[in-house]
Amino acid sequence: MVTASPPLPLATASRPLAVGVGAVGAAPTRRRRRRGFVVRSVASDREVRGSASASTDEEISSVLSSIGSSAIASNITHHAEFTPLFSPEHSSPLKAYHATARSVFDALIMNWNATYDYYNKVNVKQAYYLSMEFLQGRTLTNAIGNLELTGQYAEALKQLGQDLEDVASQEPDPALGNGGLGRLASCFLDSLATLNYPAWGYGLRYRYGLFKQIITKDGQEEVAENWLEMGNPWEIVRNDVSYPVKFYGKVVEGTDGRKHWIGGENIKAVAHDVPIPGYKTKTTNNLRLWSTTVPSQNFDLGAFNAGDHTKANEAHLNAEKICHVLYPGDESSEGKVLRLKQQYTLCSASLQDIISRFETRAGDSLNWEDFPSKVAVQMNDTHPTLCIPELMRILMDVKGLSWNQAWSITERTVAYTNHTVLPEALEKWSLDIMQKLLPRHVEIIERIDEELMNCIISKYGTADISLLKQKLQEMRILDNVDLPASIAKLFVKPKEKKESAAESDGKLLLESLDSIAEVEEKIEPGEEDSILSETMEKNAESEDVADSEKEDSEDELDPFVKYDPNLSRVVRMANLSVVGGHSVNGVAEIHSEIVKQDVFNSFYEMWPTKFQNKTNGVTPRRWIRFCNPELSTIISKWIGSDDWILNTDELAGLKKFADNEDLQSEWRTAKRNNKMKVVSLIRDKTGYVVSPDAMFDVQIKRIHEYKRQLLNILGIVYRYKKMKEMSAEERIKSFVPRVCIFGGKAFATYVQAKRIVKFITDVAATVNYDPDIGDLLKVVFVPDYNVSVAETLIPGSELSQHISTAGMEASGTSNMKFAMNGCILIGTLDGANVEIREEVGEENFFLFGAHAPEIAGLRQERAEGKFVPDPRFEEVKEYVRRGIFGASNYDELMGSLEGNEGYGRADYFLVGKDFPSYIECQEKVDEAYRDQKLWTRMSILNTAGSPKFSSDRTIHEYAKDIWDISPVILP
C-alpha cells in the first residue's frame, strides 16, 4: 500500500466530514488546505427549472476526467488507515472495499450537502416517495459510474494491487427489499436524481432483511441476512434527527377542544441517510431510512440487577424488532401487530420529518394552505396508507387545523400507486387490532368512512336501494362494520301488513265454527265434549301466536347494516388510499384498465379524473450501462454517441443496423462473453457446470403461483420426457440445447411456493446428472436471488420467461431489463408484456396463452366441470407422479391442478389451460434459435424497441401529471 495521506482537519459538528476524493491535489502538510472535489454545474444561480444542457454535461465530464488515479489511490489509502474497521495488519479485498467506499462517499456527501442546502434556499415543491421496500443493489459501481469515475477508480485500485471487480464484489446487497416493488422504487430514485428533480425516498432500515435463501435437499431454507454485520459505509446515522412514534394508549378531549392521544407505548425513530447520486449531475438526493429504539432510561436497571434480564430489556426489544425483518410472518396476532407497527412507523416518522422541513423552509411566512404546493407524498402500494389518517391527526391535533382544512390539505398532498389486482394483496387490517394499536387513527378513519358513504348516497340517491347497497358494500373503507344510524335507516324493510285484532278474532271464530261442524259429522256419541275441547285449544294457541306477532309490528332492518359476528371487521387500506388521495395510478396500460374497470370500478365512476396510468420503467444506467458495459460500448459505437444513457429514445437508432453483419457479430460476441460470466456464477453458486453453447433460458422473480414457475418447470419435464423417449440422434435433431435458470424467493410461510422451489431443485438433481441428456438440458436454481445476481444473469440471458396468468401481473420490471439487454421474451399478454410486444414488434416476442378478458369465463368453465385437459398435460402430471424426480410426494402440488372447485384446487392460475399453447410456443423458440442470424436480429430489435421502458420517462410523467414538480439545477 502507498503511504497514507495526512489526516484532515475535523469538520464542524453541524456538517458531515467531507474528505476523500476531496484530497485531490493535497500538499504533504496539514497547513495546506485540501481542494475539495465537487461536481460543478455551469447553470446560472437563477436557473431553477429546466434540464441541464449538453454543454453542462461536457463541462461536468471535463471536471471529472481531470481527477487523477494517483490522487484517488492516495485517498483510498488514507481511509484504509484513518477510517478503520479492520486491524492495521489486516489486508484484504474487503478492507479495500470499505476504504474505497469511504473515498467515494466523501464526494457524495459534499454533493448531498450542496443539494440539500439549495433545496432549502429556493424552497421549491419536493416529492417524497414512501415505500416499504427499496431494493438498491450494490452502491460502489453505480456511484462511481454516475460520477463518471469508473476508469479512475479501477486504475487507482490497480496501483494498490487490487482489482475493481473483486473489490466491488465484497459489497453485500442491502437487504431492504424483495421484488419488483423495491427495485422500482430504487430505479425511481436514480431517475429523480439524474433528472434533477427535488425528491427524497423514505423507508425502513431492516437489520435482517427478508431472509437469505439457502437451497438444500429439502428445498428452500431461510436464515437472517447479515448485510449490516460489517457496517454500511454508504449511510450517515443522523442521531440528531429522530421523532417519537406512539402505539396503544387512549384518546381524550382537552380543554382546548382538540383530541389528545395519551399514554401507551412510545418509541423513537432515528434517521439514517443514504445519498443517491444522479448521472452526470451534481444533484444528489436522499434515501432516509428509519431505525427504531427507545431512550436509554427505558432500560430497567432495577429489573436487570434483580436478575430479570428479559424484563429489563423489554422496551428496547419491542422497539428495535420493528425494524428487524421485512414482512414478518403475520399468521399470528403478534405478527400482524408487528407489521402494522412497521407501516405506522414509516408513515409517522416520515410525515413528521416532512412537516418539520416544510415549517423550517416557510419560516415566518408559514401558511398551511401552502403545504400541497410544497409537498407531494407518493404512497408506493398500500403499505404507507396510514399516511392519510396520520397527516390528518397531525394537522388537527397538533397544528390545530379544522377537519375540513386538514382533509383538503391531505387530499391534495397524497397520491397512491396500485401495484396489484390480487385480492389478498389489497391489504385489509383487523379493525380490532388497529383500534387497540392506533385508537386515534381509527376515529379518523371512521369519520372518513362516514363522509364517503354520504358522498355515495349523494351520487347514487336512494331510489334504487339495491344499487346503493351494492355501492356501499364495494366502496366502504370499513367492512363488516355497523352503518351509522343516519344511514342505516335507509335500509329498512317494511313488514307485510298484519290483520287487525277484530279481523283476526272474527276469522278465528269462523274457523272454530267450521271445525266444529266438520267434526260433528265424524264423532261418535259421547265424544262431543272432548273433541270440541281439543279444537278450541288449538285455535287458542293460534290466537296467542297472532297476538305475539301483532306486538312485533316494527319494520325490519336489512341485515347488511349490522356487522356479522361470524366475520372479521376490517379496514380496507386500498379503498382508504383511493379516497384519501388526489391521484390513483396503475403501472401498465392493461393493469390501469383493470384497475378502472374491475378493481376500483365504483370509485372510477365517482372520480374518473383521479385515475391514470404510469407504465413502469427501469434505469438504463444500472441496467445497461453499468451491468453490461460491453454491449453499452457497442450501442454507443453504432448510434454514434452515448447520449442514449440519458435519452433512451436514441436506442431506436439501432433498428437500421439490425441486419448488419458486423453489428450482429459484435452483438453475439458480447452476449457470449456475458454468458461466460453466467457460467461462472452458476458454478460458484450451485456447483453445476453448464455449456455456454446452449440457449440460456431464464425466469428470475419472486416465487408465486400466479407467476407460474410451475408452468415453466412442467414444460421442462415434458421436454425431458420427450428426450428420454428418443434416440441420441433424434434428440440432437429435435431439441436446441438449453440451460433453464430459475431464481427467486418463496415467502417463508407460502407453502405452495416452497413446494414449487423443491420441485424445481428435484428436477434439476435428476436431469443434470442424466448421462443420456448431457448438455442438451440443464436445470439450475440460483439461490438467494438479488440485484447483484440479476446484474450478471440478465446480460447473459437469451430467452426470458414472463408467463403469469393474464390479467394478474400489474406490470413487471424485469421484463423491461431483459428486453433492454437484447433478451427475447416469451410470455402472455399481461402487465407490461403488452406494451413491450407493441414496441419491439410482434415478430420479436413469443406469445402464448389465454387473454385477460377470457380468464373469468375459463374459471367458470372449470367450476362447471366443462374443462377438458390436453393429453400432454395429463401425461406430464402422470410422469411426475411416477417418482422420476425422487421420493418426494408431489400429490399436493399436482392436486392443485386438478378438480373443479375447492381451496388449493381447480387450477386457479390456469396452468393446464395454457400448457398446450406454451409448449407449442417453445417449439417456435427452438426453431428461431437455430437461425442465429434471425435470433440476433430479434435481439437487436428488442434493445432498439425498449426506449419507452426507461424510468426517466416514467418519472417525467409522475412529475408532470401527479406531483407538479420541476427540475432544479444546482449552481
Buried (B, 14 or more C-beta within 10 A) or exposed (E): BBEBBBEBEEEEEEEBBBBBBBBBBBEEEEEEEBEBBBBBBBBEEEBBEEBBBEEBBEBBEEBBEEBBBBBBBBBBBBBBBBBEBBEEEEBEBBBBBBBBBBBBBBBBBBBBBBBBEBBEEBBBBBBBBBBBBBBBBBBBBBBBBBBBBBEBBBBBBEBBEBEBEEBBBBBBBBBBBBBBBBBBBBBBBBBBBBBBBBBBBBBBBBBBBBBBBEBEEEBBBBEBBEBBEBEBBBBBBBEEBBBEBBBBBEBEEEEEEEBBBEEBBBBBBBBBBBBBBBBBBBBBBBBBBBBBBBEEEBBBEEBBEEEEEEEBBBBBEBBBBBBBBBBBBBEEEEBBBBBBBBBBBBBBBBBBBBBEBBEEBBEEEEEBEBBBEBBBBBBBBBBBBBBBBBBBBBBBBEBEBEBEBBBBBBBBBBBBBBBBBEEEBBBBBBBEBBBBBBBBBBBBBBBBBBEBBEBBBEBBEEEEBEEBBEBBEBBBBBBBBEBBEEBBEBBBEEEEEEEEEEEBEEEBEEBBEEBBEEBEEEEEEEEEEEBBEEBEEEBEEBBEEBEEEEEEEEEEBBEBBEBEEEEBBBBBBBBBBBBBBBBBBBBBBBBBBBBBEEBBBBBBEBBEEBBBBBBBBBBBBBBBBBBBBBBBBBBBEBBEEBBBBBBBEBBBBBBEBBEBEEBBEBBBEBBEBBBEBBBEBBEEBBEBEBBBEBBBBBBBBBBBBBBBBBBBBBBBBBBBBBBBEBEEEEBBEBBBBBBBBBBBBBBBEBEBBBBBBBBBBBBBEBBBEEEEBBEBBBBBBBBBBBBBBBBBBBBBBBBBBBBBBBBBBBBBBBBBBBBBBBBBBBBBBBBBBBBBBEBBBEEBBBBBBBBBEBBEEBBEBBEEEEBEBBEBBBBBBEBBEEEBBBEBEBEEBBBBBBEBEEEEBBBBBBBBBBBBBBBEBBEEBBEBBEEEEBBBBBBBBBBBBBBBBBBBBBBBBBBEBBBEBBBBBBB
